[in-house]
Amino acid sequence: MKVLKVLFEVSNEMWTGQIVQRDDGKYVVRHEGVLTCPAWDRAGINGPYWKTVAVCDTFDEAMTVVIDDGWPGTK
């Protein structure tokens, strides 16, 4: 079983972005929201539907991806 530790999260009513750490020590930058949810599950009953933006070796590298991507509250 994969265990993901949430280290950073930004969200609003329609979107959530996270940096999570995997078991192997890598950092995953991901987000989910209304645009990642398929049309047949708009209520998110079978979700969430995470989209991976990047897999990084360090937390600082992951934060750089978040800032460059323009996540709310990071600039």
PDB file of N, CA, C and O in Angstrom:
ATOM      1  N   MET A   1       0.835  -1.184   0.000  1.00  0.00           N
ATOM      2  CA  MET A   1       0.000   0.000   0.000  1.00  0.00           C
ATOM      3  C   MET A   1       0.877   1.244   0.000  1.00  0.00           C
ATOM      4  O   MET A   1       1.793   1.372   0.812  1.00  0.00           O
ATOM      5  N   LYS A   2       0.587   2.156  -0.919  1.00  0.00           N
ATOM      6  CA  LYS A   2       1.345   3.394  -0.989  1.00  0.00           C
ATOM      7  C   LYS A   2       0.818   4.367   0.062  1.00  0.00           C
ATOM      8  O   LYS A   2      -0.390   4.545   0.223  1.00  0.00           O
ATOM      9  N   VAL A   3       1.740   4.980   0.758  1.00  0.00           N
ATOM     10  CA  VAL A   3       1.381   5.991   1.743  1.00  0.00           C
ATOM     11  C   VAL A   3       1.908   7.327   1.245  1.00  0.00           C
ATOM     12  O   VAL A   3       3.097   7.461   0.953  1.00  0.00           O
ATOM     13  N   LEU A   4       1.027   8.316   1.146  1.00  0.00           N
ATOM     14  CA  LEU A   4       1.403   9.645   0.729  1.00  0.00           C
ATOM     15  C   LEU A   4       1.229  10.603   1.899  1.00  0.00           C
ATOM     16  O   LEU A   4       0.154  10.685   2.493  1.00  0.00           O
ATOM     17  N   LYS A   5       2.280  11.316   2.219  1.00  0.00           N
ATOM     18  CA  LYS A   5       2.243  12.281   3.321  1.00  0.00           C
ATOM     19  C   LYS A   5       2.067  13.677   2.720  1.00  0.00           C
ATOM     20  O   LYS A   5       2.917  14.133   1.955  1.00  0.00           O
ATOM     21  N   VAL A   6       0.970  14.356   3.062  1.00  0.00           N
ATOM     22  CA  VAL A   6       0.703  15.695   2.546  1.00  0.00           C
ATOM     23  C   VAL A   6       1.591  16.692   3.298  1.00  0.00           C
ATOM     24  O   VAL A   6       1.521  16.801   4.522  1.00  0.00           O
ATOM     25  N   LEU A   7       2.424  17.414   2.547  1.00  0.00           N
ATOM     26  CA  LEU A   7       3.340  18.381   3.146  1.00  0.00           C
ATOM     27  C   LEU A   7       2.915  19.823   2.916  1.00  0.00           C
ATOM     28  O   LEU A   7       3.286  20.712   3.682  1.00  0.00           O
ATOM     29  N   PHE A   8       2.139  20.057   1.864  1.00  0.00           N
ATOM     30  CA  PHE A   8       1.714  21.414   1.512  1.00  0.00           C
ATOM     31  C   PHE A   8       0.395  21.302   0.765  1.00  0.00           C
ATOM     32  O   PHE A   8       0.229  20.423  -0.081  1.00  0.00           O
ATOM     33  N   GLU A   9      -0.554  22.200   1.078  1.00  0.00           N
ATOM     34  CA  GLU A   9      -1.851  22.167   0.397  1.00  0.00           C
ATOM     35  C   GLU A   9      -2.412  23.565   0.268  1.00  0.00           C
ATOM     36  O   GLU A   9      -2.355  24.366   1.201  1.00  0.00           O
ATOM     37  N   VAL A  10      -2.961  23.848  -0.914  1.00  0.00           N
ATOM     38  CA  VAL A  10      -3.664  25.093  -1.190  1.00  0.00           C
ATOM     39  C   VAL A  10      -4.998  24.693  -1.809  1.00  0.00           C
ATOM     40  O   VAL A  10      -5.040  23.829  -2.684  1.00  0.00           O
ATOM     41  N   SER A  11      -6.098  25.318  -1.357  1.00  0.00           N
ATOM     42  CA  SER A  11      -7.389  24.942  -1.952  1.00  0.00           C
ATOM     43  C   SER A  11      -8.376  26.098  -1.897  1.00  0.00           C
ATOM     44  O   SER A  11      -8.225  27.051  -1.133  1.00  0.00           O
ATOM     45  N   ASN A  12      -9.394  25.972  -2.742  1.00  0.00           N
ATOM     46  CA  ASN A  12     -10.543  26.869  -2.696  1.00  0.00           C
ATOM     47  C   ASN A  12     -11.778  26.022  -3.008  1.00  0.00           C
ATOM     48  O   ASN A  12     -11.710  24.796  -2.928  1.00  0.00           O
ATOM     49  N   GLU A  13     -12.887  26.637  -3.356  1.00  0.00           N
ATOM     50  CA  GLU A  13     -14.134  25.893  -3.552  1.00  0.00           C
ATOM     51  C   GLU A  13     -14.096  24.943  -4.743  1.00  0.00           C
ATOM     52  O   GLU A  13     -14.871  23.988  -4.792  1.00  0.00           O
ATOM     53  N   MET A  14     -13.205  25.190  -5.705  1.00  0.00           N
ATOM     54  CA  MET A  14     -13.232  24.417  -6.945  1.00  0.00           C
ATOM     55  C   MET A  14     -11.933  23.679  -7.257  1.00  0.00           C
ATOM     56  O   MET A  14     -11.847  22.999  -8.279  1.00  0.00           O
ATOM     57  N   TRP A  15     -10.938  23.797  -6.411  1.00  0.00           N
ATOM     58  CA  TRP A  15      -9.617  23.298  -6.772  1.00  0.00           C
ATOM     59  C   TRP A  15      -8.800  23.013  -5.509  1.00  0.00           C
ATOM     60  O   TRP A  15      -8.921  23.733  -4.518  1.00  0.00           O
ATOM     61  N   THR A  16      -7.975  21.974  -5.542  1.00  0.00           N
ATOM     62  CA  THR A  16      -7.034  21.676  -4.457  1.00  0.00           C
ATOM     63  C   THR A  16      -5.698  21.290  -5.072  1.00  0.00           C
ATOM     64  O   THR A  16      -5.644  20.465  -5.984  1.00  0.00           O
ATOM     65  N   GLY A  17      -4.636  21.878  -4.579  1.00  0.00           N
ATOM     66  CA  GLY A  17      -3.290  21.533  -5.015  1.00  0.00           C
ATOM     67  C   GLY A  17      -2.480  21.052  -3.814  1.00  0.00           C
ATOM     68  O   GLY A  17      -2.626  21.580  -2.711  1.00  0.00           O
ATOM     69  N   GLN A  18      -1.635  20.061  -4.026  1.00  0.00           N
ATOM     70  CA  GLN A  18      -0.850  19.477  -2.931  1.00  0.00           C
ATOM     71  C   GLN A  18       0.573  19.139  -3.376  1.00  0.00           C
ATOM     72  O   GLN A  18       0.844  18.876  -4.548  1.00  0.00           O
ATOM     73  N   ILE A  19       1.468  19.158  -2.388  1.00  0.00           N
ATOM     74  CA  ILE A  19       2.757  18.497  -2.516  1.00  0.00           C
ATOM     75  C   ILE A  19       2.701  17.357  -1.519  1.00  0.00           C
ATOM     76  O   ILE A  19       2.486  17.568  -0.326  1.00  0.00           O
ATOM     77  N   VAL A  20       2.899  16.135  -2.025  1.00  0.00           N
ATOM     78  CA  VAL A  20       2.888  14.956  -1.164  1.00  0.00           C
ATOM     79  C   VAL A  20       4.221  14.230  -1.294  1.00  0.00           C
ATOM     80  O   VAL A  20       4.872  14.279  -2.338  1.00  0.00           O
ATOM     81  N   GLN A  21       4.613  13.561  -0.222  1.00  0.00           N
ATOM     82  CA  GLN A  21       5.844  12.774  -0.248  1.00  0.00           C
ATOM     83  C   GLN A  21       5.483  11.298  -0.334  1.00  0.00           C
ATOM     84  O   GLN A  21       4.680  10.798   0.454  1.00  0.00           O
ATOM     85  N   ARG A  22       6.083  10.606  -1.298  1.00  0.00           N
ATOM     86  CA  ARG A  22       5.834   9.178  -1.477  1.00  0.00           C
ATOM     87  C   ARG A  22       6.730   8.370  -0.545  1.00  0.00           C
ATOM     88  O   ARG A  22       7.637   8.912   0.087  1.00  0.00           O
ATOM     89  N   ASP A  23       6.462   7.065  -0.468  1.00  0.00           N
ATOM     90  CA  ASP A  23       7.277   6.146   0.335  1.00  0.00           C
ATOM     91  C   ASP A  23       8.740   6.144  -0.076  1.00  0.00           C
ATOM     92  O   ASP A  23       9.623   5.950   0.759  1.00  0.00           O
ATOM     93  N   ASP A  24       8.999   6.358  -1.365  1.00  0.00           N
ATOM     94  CA  ASP A  24      10.375   6.326  -1.863  1.00  0.00           C
ATOM     95  C   ASP A  24      11.118   7.646  -1.686  1.00  0.00           C
ATOM     96  O   ASP A  24      12.252   7.782  -2.145  1.00  0.00           O
ATOM     97  N   GLY A  25      10.488   8.626  -1.022  1.00  0.00           N
ATOM     98  CA  GLY A  25      11.137   9.895  -0.732  1.00  0.00           C
ATOM     99  C   GLY A  25      10.949  10.959  -1.796  1.00  0.00           C
ATOM    100  O   GLY A  25      11.376  12.097  -1.602  1.00  0.00           O
ATOM    101  N   LYS A  26      10.329  10.629  -2.902  1.00  0.00           N
ATOM    102  CA  LYS A  26      10.076  11.614  -3.968  1.00  0.00           C
ATOM    103  C   LYS A  26       8.905  12.507  -3.564  1.00  0.00           C
ATOM    104  O   LYS A  26       8.049  12.116  -2.771  1.00  0.00           O
ATOM    105  N   TYR A  27       8.887  13.716  -4.128  1.00  0.00           N
ATOM    106  CA  TYR A  27       7.833  14.690  -3.855  1.00  0.00           C
ATOM    107  C   TYR A  27       6.974  14.844  -5.106  1.00  0.00           C
ATOM    108  O   TYR A  27       7.492  15.094  -6.194  1.00  0.00           O
ATOM    109  N   VAL A  28       5.659  14.695  -4.946  1.00  0.00           N
ATOM    110  CA  VAL A  28       4.722  14.765  -6.065  1.00  0.00           C
ATOM    111  C   VAL A  28       3.915  16.058  -5.948  1.00  0.00           C
ATOM    112  O   VAL A  28       3.297  16.328  -4.919  1.00  0.00           O
ATOM    113  N   VAL A  29       3.931  16.839  -7.008  1.00  0.00           N
ATOM    114  CA  VAL A  29       3.109  18.044  -7.106  1.00  0.00           C
ATOM    115  C   VAL A  29       1.866  17.627  -7.889  1.00  0.00           C
ATOM    116  O   VAL A  29       1.971  17.158  -9.022  1.00  0.00           O
ATOM    117  N   ARG A  30       0.687  17.798  -7.281  1.00  0.00           N
ATOM    118  CA  ARG A  30      -0.548  17.341  -7.923  1.00  0.00           C
ATOM    119  C   ARG A  30      -1.693  18.291  -7.605  1.00  0.00           C
ATOM    120  O   ARG A  30      -1.630  19.065  -6.650  1.00  0.00           O
ATOM    121  N   HIS A  31      -2.746  18.221  -8.425  1.00  0.00           N
ATOM    122  CA  HIS A  31      -3.949  19.007  -8.155  1.00  0.00           C
ATOM    123  C   HIS A  31      -5.167  18.248  -8.633  1.00  0.00           C
ATOM    124  O   HIS A  31      -5.070  17.355  -9.474  1.00  0.00           O
ATOM    125  N   GLU A  32      -6.309  18.611  -8.092  1.00  0.00           N
ATOM    126  CA  GLU A  32      -7.595  18.050  -8.513  1.00  0.00           C
ATOM    127  C   GLU A  32      -8.655  19.122  -8.382  1.00  0.00           C
ATOM    128  O   GLU A  32      -8.545  20.037  -7.566  1.00  0.00           O
ATOM    129  N   GLY A  33      -9.678  18.990  -9.198  1.00  0.00           N
ATOM    130  CA  GLY A  33     -10.757  19.969  -9.165  1.00  0.00           C
ATOM    131  C   GLY A  33     -11.750  19.706 -10.266  1.00  0.00           C
ATOM    132  O   GLY A  33     -11.808  18.609 -10.822  1.00  0.00           O
ATOM    133  N   VAL A  34     -12.538  20.727 -10.581  1.00  0.00           N
ATOM    134  CA  VAL A  34     -13.610  20.544 -11.553  1.00  0.00           C
ATOM    135  C   VAL A  34     -13.086  20.192 -12.940  1.00  0.00           C
ATOM    136  O   VAL A  34     -13.792  19.537 -13.707  1.00  0.00           O
ATOM    137  N   LEU A  35     -11.880  20.604 -13.281  1.00  0.00           N
ATOM    138  CA  LEU A  35     -11.341  20.306 -14.605  1.00  0.00           C
ATOM    139  C   LEU A  35     -10.691  18.932 -14.696  1.00  0.00           C
ATOM    140  O   LEU A  35     -10.459  18.437 -15.800  1.00  0.00           O
ATOM    141  N   THR A  36     -10.393  18.305 -13.563  1.00  0.00           N
ATOM    142  CA  THR A  36      -9.807  16.964 -13.589  1.00  0.00           C
ATOM    143  C   THR A  36     -10.846  15.877 -13.353  1.00  0.00           C
ATOM    144  O   THR A  36     -10.542  14.690 -13.465  1.00  0.00           O
ATOM    145  N   CYS A  37     -12.049  16.272 -13.032  1.00  0.00           N
ATOM    146  CA  CYS A  37     -13.138  15.318 -12.771  1.00  0.00           C
ATOM    147  C   CYS A  37     -13.854  14.998 -14.080  1.00  0.00           C
ATOM    148  O   CYS A  37     -14.231  15.922 -14.802  1.00  0.00           O
ATOM    149  N   PRO A  38     -14.055  13.718 -14.412  1.00  0.00           N
ATOM    150  CA  PRO A  38     -14.738  13.380 -15.663  1.00  0.00           C
ATOM    151  C   PRO A  38     -16.210  13.815 -15.644  1.00  0.00           C
ATOM    152  O   PRO A  38     -16.824  13.933 -14.584  1.00  0.00           O
ATOM    153  N   ALA A  39     -16.748  14.043 -16.817  1.00  0.00           N
ATOM    154  CA  ALA A  39     -18.128  14.541 -16.931  1.00  0.00           C
ATOM    155  C   ALA A  39     -19.143  13.612 -16.273  1.00  0.00           C
ATOM    156  O   ALA A  39     -20.147  14.081 -15.737  1.00  0.00           O
ATOM    157  N   TRP A  40     -18.900  12.311 -16.304  1.00  0.00           N
ATOM    158  CA  TRP A  40     -19.861  11.370 -15.732  1.00  0.00           C
ATOM    159  C   TRP A  40     -19.835  11.342 -14.202  1.00  0.00           C
ATOM    160  O   TRP A  40     -20.677  10.691 -13.584  1.00  0.00           O
ATOM    161  N   ASP A  41     -18.878  12.041 -13.586  1.00  0.00           N
ATOM    162  CA  ASP A  41     -18.786  12.047 -12.119  1.00  0.00           C
ATOM    163  C   ASP A  41     -18.555  13.463 -11.603  1.00  0.00           C
ATOM    164  O   ASP A  41     -17.667  13.682 -10.779  1.00  0.00           O
ATOM    165  N   ARG A  42     -19.329  14.411 -12.069  1.00  0.00           N
ATOM    166  CA  ARG A  42     -19.149  15.810 -11.660  1.00  0.00           C
ATOM    167  C   ARG A  42     -19.323  16.015 -10.151  1.00  0.00           C
ATOM    168  O   ARG A  42     -18.799  16.981  -9.596  1.00  0.00           O
ATOM    169  N   ALA A  43     -20.039  15.133  -9.498  1.00  0.00           N
ATOM    170  CA  ALA A  43     -20.212  15.251  -8.047  1.00  0.00           C
ATOM    171  C   ALA A  43     -18.977  14.755  -7.298  1.00  0.00           C
ATOM    172  O   ALA A  43     -18.865  14.963  -6.090  1.00  0.00           O
ATOM    173  N   GLY A  44     -18.051  14.103  -8.000  1.00  0.00           N
ATOM    174  CA  GLY A  44     -16.840  13.612  -7.355  1.00  0.00           C
ATOM    175  C   GLY A  44     -17.068  12.406  -6.465  1.00  0.00           C
ATOM    176  O   GLY A  44     -16.285  12.150  -5.551  1.00  0.00           O
ATOM    177  N   ILE A  45     -18.122  11.673  -6.722  1.00  0.00           N
ATOM    178  CA  ILE A  45     -18.461  10.524  -5.878  1.00  0.00           C
ATOM    179  C   ILE A  45     -17.379   9.454  -5.935  1.00  0.00           C
ATOM    180  O   ILE A  45     -17.059   8.848  -4.912  1.00  0.00           O
ATOM    181  N   ASN A  46     -16.816   9.216  -7.103  1.00  0.00           N
ATOM    182  CA  ASN A  46     -15.772   8.205  -7.251  1.00  0.00           C
ATOM    183  C   ASN A  46     -14.367   8.801  -7.191  1.00  0.00           C
ATOM    184  O   ASN A  46     -13.391   8.098  -7.452  1.00  0.00           O
ATOM    185  N   GLY A  47     -14.254  10.057  -6.858  1.00  0.00           N
ATOM    186  CA  GLY A  47     -12.970  10.785  -6.876  1.00  0.00           C
ATOM    187  C   GLY A  47     -12.323  10.810  -5.526  1.00  0.00           C
ATOM    188  O   GLY A  47     -12.725  10.039  -4.655  1.00  0.00           O
ATOM    189  N   PRO A  48     -11.358  11.637  -5.303  1.00  0.00           N
ATOM    190  CA  PRO A  48     -10.904  12.723  -6.171  1.00  0.00           C
ATOM    191  C   PRO A  48     -10.060  12.210  -7.343  1.00  0.00           C
ATOM    192  O   PRO A  48      -9.568  11.082  -7.329  1.00  0.00           O
ATOM    193  N   TYR A  49      -9.911  13.055  -8.336  1.00  0.00           N
ATOM    194  CA  TYR A  49      -9.175  12.710  -9.546  1.00  0.00           C
ATOM    195  C   TYR A  49      -7.932  13.600  -9.626  1.00  0.00           C
ATOM    196  O   TYR A  49      -7.985  14.701 -10.175  1.00  0.00           O
ATOM    197  N   TRP A  50      -6.828  13.122  -9.084  1.00  0.00           N
ATOM    198  CA  TRP A  50      -5.597  13.904  -9.021  1.00  0.00           C
ATOM    199  C   TRP A  50      -4.878  13.897 -10.366  1.00  0.00           C
ATOM    200  O   TRP A  50      -4.804  12.867 -11.037  1.00  0.00           O
ATOM    201  N   LYS A  51      -4.354  15.048 -10.748  1.00  0.00           N
ATOM    202  CA  LYS A  51      -3.495  15.167 -11.926  1.00  0.00           C
ATOM    203  C   LYS A  51      -2.088  15.473 -11.420  1.00  0.00           C
ATOM    204  O   LYS A  51      -1.882  16.463 -10.718  1.00  0.00           O
ATOM    205  N   THR A  52      -1.128  14.634 -11.770  1.00  0.00           N
ATOM    206  CA  THR A  52       0.258  14.853 -11.360  1.00  0.00           C
ATOM    207  C   THR A  52       0.881  15.895 -12.273  1.00  0.00           C
ATOM    208  O   THR A  52       0.858  15.759 -13.496  1.00  0.00           O
ATOM    209  N   VAL A  53       1.439  16.942 -11.664  1.00  0.00           N
ATOM    210  CA  VAL A  53       2.095  18.012 -12.401  1.00  0.00           C
ATOM    211  C   VAL A  53       3.579  17.706 -12.550  1.00  0.00           C
ATOM    212  O   VAL A  53       4.149  17.899 -13.624  1.00  0.00           O
ATOM    213  N   ALA A  54       4.214  17.225 -11.462  1.00  0.00           N
ATOM    214  CA  ALA A  54       5.650  16.925 -11.488  1.00  0.00           C
ATOM    215  C   ALA A  54       5.995  15.969 -10.359  1.00  0.00           C
ATOM    216  O   ALA A  54       5.300  15.900  -9.346  1.00  0.00           O
ATOM    217  N   VAL A  55       7.077  15.238 -10.553  1.00  0.00           N
ATOM    218  CA  VAL A  55       7.674  14.403  -9.511  1.00  0.00           C
ATOM    219  C   VAL A  55       9.083  14.937  -9.302  1.00  0.00           C
ATOM    220  O   VAL A  55       9.879  14.987 -10.240  1.00  0.00           O
ATOM    221  N   CYS A  56       9.392  15.337  -8.071  1.00  0.00           N
ATOM    222  CA  CYS A  56      10.652  16.024  -7.772  1.00  0.00           C
ATOM    223  C   CYS A  56      11.470  15.258  -6.737  1.00  0.00           C
ATOM    224  O   CYS A  56      10.945  14.428  -5.996  1.00  0.00           O
ATOM    225  N   ASP A  57      12.763  15.555  -6.706  1.00  0.00           N
ATOM    226  CA  ASP A  57      13.663  14.913  -5.750  1.00  0.00           C
ATOM    227  C   ASP A  57      13.691  15.615  -4.401  1.00  0.00           C
ATOM    228  O   ASP A  57      13.953  14.979  -3.380  1.00  0.00           O
ATOM    229  N   THR A  58      13.420  16.939  -4.382  1.00  0.00           N
ATOM    230  CA  THR A  58      13.467  17.692  -3.125  1.00  0.00           C
ATOM    231  C   THR A  58      12.186  18.509  -2.962  1.00  0.00           C
ATOM    232  O   THR A  58      11.483  18.792  -3.933  1.00  0.00           O
ATOM    233  N   PHE A  59      11.901  18.881  -1.719  1.00  0.00           N
ATOM    234  CA  PHE A  59      10.735  19.718  -1.435  1.00  0.00           C
ATOM    235  C   PHE A  59      10.904  21.095  -2.068  1.00  0.00           C
ATOM    236  O   PHE A  59       9.943  21.656  -2.595  1.00  0.00           O
ATOM    237  N   ASP A  60      12.117  21.646  -2.021  1.00  0.00           N
ATOM    238  CA  ASP A  60      12.367  22.967  -2.618  1.00  0.00           C
ATOM    239  C   ASP A  60      12.096  22.955  -4.121  1.00  0.00           C
ATOM    240  O   ASP A  60      11.537  23.909  -4.664  1.00  0.00           O
ATOM    241  N   GLU A  61      12.486  21.892  -4.779  1.00  0.00           N
ATOM    242  CA  GLU A  61      12.217  21.749  -6.208  1.00  0.00           C
ATOM    243  C   GLU A  61      10.703  21.697  -6.459  1.00  0.00           C
ATOM    244  O   GLU A  61      10.209  22.300  -7.412  1.00  0.00           O
ATOM    245  N   ALA A  62       9.981  20.985  -5.612  1.00  0.00           N
ATOM    246  CA  ALA A  62       8.522  20.900  -5.738  1.00  0.00           C
ATOM    247  C   ALA A  62       7.874  22.271  -5.515  1.00  0.00           C
ATOM    248  O   ALA A  62       6.944  22.638  -6.234  1.00  0.00           O
ATOM    249  N   MET A  63       8.352  23.022  -4.535  1.00  0.00           N
ATOM    250  CA  MET A  63       7.804  24.364  -4.282  1.00  0.00           C
ATOM    251  C   MET A  63       8.078  25.296  -5.452  1.00  0.00           C
ATOM    252  O   MET A  63       7.254  26.156  -5.764  1.00  0.00           O
ATOM    253  N   THR A  64       9.218  25.138  -6.098  1.00  0.00           N
ATOM    254  CA  THR A  64       9.528  25.940  -7.279  1.00  0.00           C
ATOM    255  C   THR A  64       8.517  25.660  -8.388  1.00  0.00           C
ATOM    256  O   THR A  64       8.085  26.584  -9.078  1.00  0.00           O
ATOM    257  N   VAL A  65       8.137  24.403  -8.565  1.00  0.00           N
ATOM    258  CA  VAL A  65       7.115  24.038  -9.551  1.00  0.00           C
ATOM    259  C   VAL A  65       5.788  24.707  -9.199  1.00  0.00           C
ATOM    260  O   VAL A  65       5.116  25.252 -10.075  1.00  0.00           O
ATOM    261  N   VAL A  66       5.411  24.667  -7.929  1.00  0.00           N
ATOM    262  CA  VAL A  66       4.157  25.272  -7.459  1.00  0.00           C
ATOM    263  C   VAL A  66       4.150  26.775  -7.739  1.00  0.00           C
ATOM    264  O   VAL A  66       3.168  27.309  -8.253  1.00  0.00           O
ATOM    265  N   ILE A  67       5.236  27.446  -7.402  1.00  0.00           N
ATOM    266  CA  ILE A  67       5.322  28.901  -7.596  1.00  0.00           C
ATOM    267  C   ILE A  67       5.304  29.243  -9.082  1.00  0.00           C
ATOM    268  O   ILE A  67       4.603  30.163  -9.503  1.00  0.00           O
ATOM    269  N   ASP A  68       6.076  28.500  -9.878  1.00  0.00           N
ATOM    270  CA  ASP A  68       6.111  28.745 -11.325  1.00  0.00           C
ATOM    271  C   ASP A  68       4.764  28.475 -11.977  1.00  0.00           C
ATOM    272  O   ASP A  68       4.415  29.108 -12.973  1.00  0.00           O
ATOM    273  N   ASP A  69       4.007  27.540 -11.421  1.00  0.00           N
ATOM    274  CA  ASP A  69       2.677  27.207 -11.934  1.00  0.00           C
ATOM    275  C   ASP A  69       1.638  28.259 -11.545  1.00  0.00           C
ATOM    276  O   ASP A  69       0.541  28.286 -12.103  1.00  0.00           O
ATOM    277  N   GLY A  70       1.985  29.132 -10.580  1.00  0.00           N
ATOM    278  CA  GLY A  70       1.096  30.212 -10.194  1.00  0.00           C
ATOM    279  C   GLY A  70      -0.064  29.818  -9.299  1.00  0.00           C
ATOM    280  O   GLY A  70      -1.155  30.379  -9.401  1.00  0.00           O
ATOM    281  N   TRP A  71       0.174  28.839  -8.409  1.00  0.00           N
ATOM    282  CA  TRP A  71      -0.887  28.423  -7.490  1.00  0.00           C
ATOM    283  C   TRP A  71      -1.303  29.611  -6.618  1.00  0.00           C
ATOM    284  O   TRP A  71      -0.464  30.443  -6.271  1.00  0.00           O
ATOM    285  N   PRO A  72      -2.600  29.698  -6.257  1.00  0.00           N
ATOM    286  CA  PRO A  72      -3.092  30.822  -5.445  1.00  0.00           C
ATOM    287  C   PRO A  72      -2.309  30.970  -4.143  1.00  0.00           C
ATOM    288  O   PRO A  72      -2.061  29.997  -3.431  1.00  0.00           O
ATOM    289  N   GLY A  73      -1.926  32.216  -3.850  1.00  0.00           N
ATOM    290  CA  GLY A  73      -1.243  32.512  -2.589  1.00  0.00           C
ATOM    291  C   GLY A  73       0.234  32.176  -2.559  1.00  0.00           C
ATOM    292  O   GLY A  73       0.851  32.257  -1.497  1.00  0.00           O
ATOM    293  N   THR A  74       0.833  31.798  -3.700  1.00  0.00           N
ATOM    294  CA  THR A  74       2.238  31.428  -3.696  1.00  0.00           C
ATOM    295  C   THR A  74       3.140  32.456  -4.365  1.00  0.00           C
ATOM    296  O   THR A  74       4.355  32.266  -4.423  1.00  0.00           O
ATOM    297  N   LYS A  75       2.565  33.541  -4.869  1.00  0.00           N
ATOM    298  CA  LYS A  75       3.383  34.580  -5.509  1.00  0.00           C
ATOM    299  C   LYS A  75       3.329  35.852  -4.720  1.00  0.00           C
ATOM    300  O   LYS A  75       3.954  36.842  -5.100  1.00  0.00           O
TER     301      LYS A  75
END
